[in-house]
Each structure stands twice: as structure tokens, then as C-alpha cells.
Amino acid sequence: MDGGRRKLRSLDGPLRAVGETGGFAAGRTRVVYSSRPVRTRPPRAESPGYRDVAVAPAPERAPRPAAQPRRAGRISSFVARLTRPGMGWAGVALLFVCTGVYGATIGHRWQDLGAVTSALPGAFGSGFAIAGVDVEGRKILTDDEILEALGTGPGQSLVFLDVNAARERLMQNPLVIEASVRKLYPDRVAVTVKEREPYALWQRGEKMSVIAQDGTVIEGAESGRFSDLPLLVGAGAETSAKAILAALEPYPDLRKNIYAMVRVGDRRWNLRLTNGMDVKLPETGMEKALAAFVRLDTEGRIGDRDITEVDLRLPGRATVRLSDEAAAKLAEQAKTKSKAAGT
């Protein structure tokens, strides 16, 4: 104890709080000194019953997680829209539409589906009604033939036009060699065709056919539609037409007066003129015989006479045959001259 009767204590060990059992700040514990390091803390307002204790170090706070992407918010918004009233009916309608499209696909009934769709003002595809058809390469085909092959009609939707089926229908036309069909959105169809050009008409007995330049018969082509084409008659005429028509090209006046070209024995030609005259051409040297006939007609106007046949089969010689009336008249004239000479 010191002189003031205060109890002394060794400072070798930790000190106990003064006033633990009474004295200063009785009923409250305050650490005056401790051998442990002193941790500072902000002052606090004292209130009755408050006990000051050593402040333990605050636990280290975990880092804040990175901000979630906005995709989660968009998904939530999309889910909220899907659960709105009326969306169930929309889902049912979509199911029916998908079922119809699938059924049309496996059943190849796009045309029927397109017609039904275009008939409904609010249905899908009604905004793409076909407004026009652009055709390239067409010389002979008519508008009706092309539209029939496309299968288009008033209000037909471009969406449901089956271009492959339309092309196949075009290819079934005997005048078509190649064809393509394309959609040009929003409202047009592009058609490109390569036609088999009719070259002549070929008659065999009672049968009449349209042939191409190479002699191929264009099956199904209506002969009455091409009545202005050259008329070929006889077996083998279809394969020899190119030669006779080429030989007639230098003589357009003669060509327009020819009614038919008759193939004889598949060896040579007879020309039947519109006035009923027959011109017999040789088997060889056909070009020279034609030139001789044109010169004879120009100089002698044999086309205006009663001549039914001109035979040019012998080189350098032309033999003519008069009609019966002309022959009888000529015989009468000769008889009259003979009698006059005898008297």
C-alpha cells in the first residue's frame, strides 16, 4: 500500500479493471488498461445500462456480385406478356395455323390453302396478292396459257404460289423447251421461257401436225393456230423441209404463191401453186430448176396461162401441160389453120 492507503499492484501482468467490485463507476465495466493492443472506436453517447467493451474487428465483407445482365429482365418481361389475358387464344390460333401449313406441305395442297388464305381479309398472305406477271422469251404462248400454267387467279397470294409446280405445268406445253418461275415480292411473278418455234405444217393423209425446224413433231400443238406456216405433204417431208425452204428464200414472190410442197417418194419435190399449177423439180439440181422456172415465168408470164404443169426434171429443158380446155382450144385452132392451109 502507498502512503494514501491505496493498494499497489505489480505491473508485470495484466491489470484488472478498477472498481470491479465497487468504487468508480460502480455497476459499469470500463477497461482502463490492458496488456492487449488497444483498438480505437468512435465515441458513443453514454446511456444508463450501457457497457463499453472491446470492439472486435469487423468481418471482411464479401465483394458485391457483378450486376446481372439485362437479359433476365427482358425474359421476365416476355414471360409477363405471355401470361397476359387473351394470350391463350392466340396460342391456340397459332397452333391451328401451324397445323394447316404442315398439312398443306405434306399433301401438296398449297393452291387450296392459298385460295382460302387470300379469301380471308385478315389472314396471313393476303397482303401479297399477285398484281402482275412478267414474261420473258415468249413469242407464241398466249397470256391465257401462261396464267393457266401458273394457276393464278383474282386475289391469289404470292406467298402460297408453288413455283416448282407452275414450272412443271409450263413444261407440259409442247411449245416450251425450258421454263423458270420466280417470285418478286411483294406482288409480281417473273416467268422466263424458251419456246420450240413451229416451222411448218406436215400433212400425212388426214393427219396434220406442227413440226419444228429439225423435223420434230410438236405433239399437242393445234395446227389451225399456225395456218400461215408452209404446208408440207408426204412421207419424209418433215425431215427434208429445211432444204426446200432454204432454196425458196431468194424468191419471195414465188414463195407466197406456193400452196403446198409435196414430197414424192422421199426423193424430190413438187410445188403446188395457188393457181393450181404443179411445178415438178428434179431430184438433184433443185436450185437451178427453181431459177429457170422464175426466169420462164418472168419472160413468158406462164402463170397467167392455162397451164397445169411445168416439168423441170430434165436439165435445161421445161415441159408444160395445158389444161383440158386450153388443150381443146389449141387443138381447134390448129385444125382451123390446117383446113385454111389445105384450101
HUBEL-V162480 format. One record per residue. N is the residue number from 1. NEAR is the number of other C-alpha atoms within 12 Angstrom. D_LAST is the distance of its C-alpha to the last C-alpha in Angstrom with 2 decimals. Layout:
{{N & NEAR & D_LAST} {N & NEAR & D_LAST}}
This chain:
{{1 & 9 & 209.03} {2 & 8 & 209.25} {3 & 7 & 211.97} {4 & 7 & 210.23} {5 & 7 & 210.34} {6 & 9 & 206.61} {7 & 10 & 205.51} {8 & 12 & 203.98} {9 & 14 & 201.15} {10 & 10 & 199.82} {11 & 11 & 196.57} {12 & 8 & 195.65} {13 & 11 & 193.58} {14 & 15 & 191.44} {15 & 18 & 193.18} {16 & 18 & 193.21} {17 & 22 & 192.49} {18 & 23 & 195.54} {19 & 17 & 196.37} {20 & 17 & 194.88} {21 & 13 & 197.73} {22 & 12 & 198.75} {23 & 12 & 199.49} {24 & 14 & 196.64} {25 & 20 & 193.60} {26 & 16 & 194.94} {27 & 17 & 192.32} {28 & 22 & 189.61} {29 & 23 & 188.67} {30 & 20 & 187.86} {31 & 24 & 187.42} {32 & 20 & 189.60} {33 & 18 & 189.14} {34 & 18 & 187.44} {35 & 15 & 187.02} {36 & 12 & 183.29} {37 & 12 & 180.98} {38 & 15 & 180.87} {39 & 16 & 177.45} {40 & 12 & 176.96} {41 & 13 & 175.46} {42 & 9 & 174.88} {43 & 8 & 177.82} {44 & 11 & 177.79} {45 & 10 & 179.66} {46 & 10 & 182.61} {47 & 9 & 183.12} {48 & 11 & 185.72} {49 & 12 & 185.08} {50 & 14 & 182.71} {51 & 18 & 183.38} {52 & 21 & 182.34} {53 & 17 & 181.08} {54 & 19 & 179.50} {55 & 16 & 175.77} {56 & 12 & 173.71} {57 & 11 & 170.69} {58 & 9 & 167.54} {59 & 7 & 165.04} {60 & 7 & 162.10} {61 & 8 & 159.18} {62 & 8 & 155.98} {63 & 7 & 153.04} {64 & 7 & 150.81} {65 & 8 & 147.59} {66 & 7 & 144.45} {67 & 10 & 142.55} {68 & 10 & 140.10} {69 & 10 & 136.41} {70 & 10 & 134.82} {71 & 11 & 132.46} {72 & 12 & 135.12} {73 & 13 & 135.20} {74 & 13 & 131.43} {75 & 13 & 131.44} {76 & 13 & 134.15} {77 & 14 & 132.15} {78 & 14 & 129.00} {79 & 13 & 130.99} {80 & 13 & 132.43} {81 & 14 & 128.94} {82 & 16 & 127.79} {83 & 15 & 130.72} {84 & 14 & 130.04} {85 & 11 & 129.34} {86 & 12 & 125.67} {87 & 16 & 124.82} {88 & 14 & 124.91} {89 & 14 & 121.97} {90 & 15 & 120.09} {91 & 16 & 120.70} {92 & 13 & 119.40} {93 & 15 & 116.22} {94 & 16 & 115.71} {95 & 14 & 116.16} {96 & 14 & 113.43} {97 & 18 & 111.04} {98 & 15 & 111.65} {99 & 15 & 111.17} {100 & 22 & 107.83} {101 & 25 & 106.58} {102 & 16 & 107.65} {103 & 16 & 105.97} {104 & 20 & 102.72} {105 & 18 & 102.86} {106 & 11 & 103.30} {107 & 13 & 100.87} {108 & 19 & 98.10} {109 & 20 & 98.11} {110 & 31 & 98.16} {111 & 29 & 95.36} {112 & 25 & 97.32} {113 & 32 & 100.50} {114 & 36 & 98.78} {115 & 29 & 97.39} {116 & 24 & 100.81} {117 & 29 & 102.48} {118 & 30 & 100.09} {119 & 21 & 100.63} {120 & 18 & 104.33} {121 & 16 & 105.02} {122 & 11 & 108.13} {123 & 21 & 106.99} {124 & 24 & 106.57} {125 & 27 & 103.14} {126 & 26 & 102.21} {127 & 24 & 102.56} {128 & 28 & 99.67} {129 & 34 & 96.80} {130 & 33 & 93.41} {131 & 22 & 91.95} {132 & 27 & 88.82} {133 & 28 & 86.75} {134 & 24 & 85.53} {135 & 26 & 82.47} {136 & 21 & 81.38} {137 & 20 & 78.23} {138 & 24 & 76.40} {139 & 18 & 72.62} {140 & 24 & 71.34} {141 & 29 & 74.38} {142 & 17 & 75.04} {143 & 18 & 78.42} {144 & 15 & 78.72} {145 & 23 & 78.24} {146 & 38 & 80.96} {147 & 27 & 83.41} {148 & 20 & 82.91} {149 & 31 & 83.69} {150 & 39 & 86.79} {151 & 33 & 87.96} {152 & 35 & 89.14} {153 & 25 & 89.57} {154 & 18 & 91.46} {155 & 28 & 95.02} {156 & 35 & 94.48} {157 & 40 & 97.28} {158 & 40 & 96.48} {159 & 33 & 99.65} {160 & 37 & 98.39} {161 & 39 & 94.80} {162 & 31 & 94.28} {163 & 27 & 92.13} {164 & 22 & 91.76} {165 & 25 & 90.41} {166 & 32 & 88.07} {167 & 30 & 86.72} {168 & 22 & 86.15} {169 & 24 & 84.18} {170 & 34 & 82.02} {171 & 26 & 81.39} {172 & 23 & 80.09} {173 & 29 & 77.11} {174 & 27 & 74.18} {175 & 33 & 73.27} {176 & 33 & 76.73} {177 & 22 & 77.67} {178 & 23 & 81.08} {179 & 32 & 83.25} {180 & 30 & 86.72} {181 & 32 & 88.72} {182 & 27 & 91.79} {183 & 29 & 94.26} {184 & 21 & 94.92} {185 & 20 & 98.09} {186 & 17 & 98.84} {187 & 25 & 95.60} {188 & 24 & 92.39} {189 & 35 & 90.40} {190 & 28 & 88.40} {191 & 31 & 85.39} {192 & 27 & 83.50} {193 & 28 & 80.39} {194 & 23 & 77.89} {195 & 25 & 74.65} {196 & 30 & 72.04} {197 & 28 & 68.90} {198 & 35 & 65.86} {199 & 31 & 62.89} {200 & 39 & 60.03} {201 & 38 & 59.26} {202 & 40 & 58.63} {203 & 26 & 56.90} {204 & 19 & 57.43} {205 & 11 & 55.99} {206 & 9 & 57.62} {207 & 15 & 60.38} {208 & 27 & 60.36} {209 & 35 & 62.94} {210 & 37 & 63.93} {211 & 36 & 64.41} {212 & 30 & 66.20} {213 & 27 & 64.88} {214 & 20 & 66.32} {215 & 27 & 64.56} {216 & 27 & 67.71} {217 & 28 & 67.08} {218 & 31 & 69.11} {219 & 21 & 70.37} {220 & 17 & 71.01} {221 & 29 & 68.88} {222 & 20 & 66.74} {223 & 25 & 63.07} {224 & 15 & 62.32} {225 & 18 & 64.63} {226 & 22 & 62.46} {227 & 21 & 58.97} {228 & 17 & 58.00} {229 & 28 & 58.48} {230 & 36 & 55.60} {231 & 37 & 54.51} {232 & 41 & 54.58} {233 & 34 & 53.31} {234 & 30 & 54.10} {235 & 24 & 56.88} {236 & 24 & 58.18} {237 & 38 & 56.65} {238 & 37 & 60.16} {239 & 26 & 61.32} {240 & 32 & 58.14} {241 & 36 & 57.70} {242 & 24 & 59.53} {243 & 22 & 57.12} {244 & 37 & 53.88} {245 & 33 & 55.48} {246 & 17 & 56.82} {247 & 23 & 53.40} {248 & 28 & 51.97} {249 & 17 & 54.73} {250 & 16 & 52.98} {251 & 22 & 50.02} {252 & 14 & 51.55} {253 & 14 & 48.31} {254 & 28 & 46.70} {255 & 26 & 49.95} {256 & 22 & 50.10} {257 & 22 & 46.57} {258 & 28 & 47.51} {259 & 26 & 48.39} {260 & 36 & 49.64} {261 & 40 & 50.05} {262 & 35 & 49.60} {263 & 32 & 51.43} {264 & 21 & 49.54} {265 & 15 & 51.81} {266 & 19 & 54.37} {267 & 21 & 52.41} {268 & 29 & 49.86} {269 & 39 & 48.59} {270 & 36 & 45.61} {271 & 41 & 45.49} {272 & 29 & 44.48} {273 & 26 & 43.55} {274 & 18 & 44.26} {275 & 23 & 40.53} {276 & 23 & 40.16} {277 & 28 & 38.74} {278 & 32 & 40.32} {279 & 41 & 41.04} {280 & 34 & 42.01} {281 & 37 & 44.62} {282 & 28 & 45.74} {283 & 22 & 49.16} {284 & 19 & 50.22} {285 & 20 & 49.18} {286 & 29 & 48.80} {287 & 26 & 49.72} {288 & 22 & 46.99} {289 & 31 & 44.33} {290 & 37 & 45.48} {291 & 22 & 45.34} {292 & 27 & 41.74} {293 & 36 & 40.69} {294 & 27 & 42.43} {295 & 18 & 40.74} {296 & 21 & 37.27} {297 & 22 & 37.94} {298 & 16 & 39.30} {299 & 12 & 36.34} {300 & 14 & 33.41} {301 & 14 & 35.01} {302 & 26 & 34.00} {303 & 28 & 36.60} {304 & 15 & 34.62} {305 & 21 & 31.48} {306 & 23 & 30.84} {307 & 27 & 32.24} {308 & 28 & 34.75} {309 & 29 & 35.84} {310 & 36 & 36.38} {311 & 28 & 37.64} {312 & 34 & 39.88} {313 & 28 & 41.74} {314 & 19 & 40.39} {315 & 20 & 41.99} {316 & 17 & 39.72} {317 & 18 & 36.67} {318 & 25 & 35.42} {319 & 22 & 33.16} {320 & 25 & 31.98} {321 & 23 & 31.04} {322 & 25 & 29.25} {323 & 21 & 30.40} {324 & 14 & 28.75} {325 & 15 & 27.37} {326 & 16 & 26.09} {327 & 18 & 24.61} {328 & 14 & 22.84} {329 & 15 & 21.55} {330 & 17 & 20.39} {331 & 16 & 18.65} {332 & 14 & 16.85} {333 & 14 & 15.78} {334 & 14 & 14.55} {335 & 14 & 12.57} {336 & 14 & 10.95} {337 & 13 & 10.18} {338 & 12 & 8.86} {339 & 11 & 6.39} {340 & 10 & 5.48} {341 & 9 & 5.65} {342 & 8 & 3.78} {343 & 7 & 0.00}}
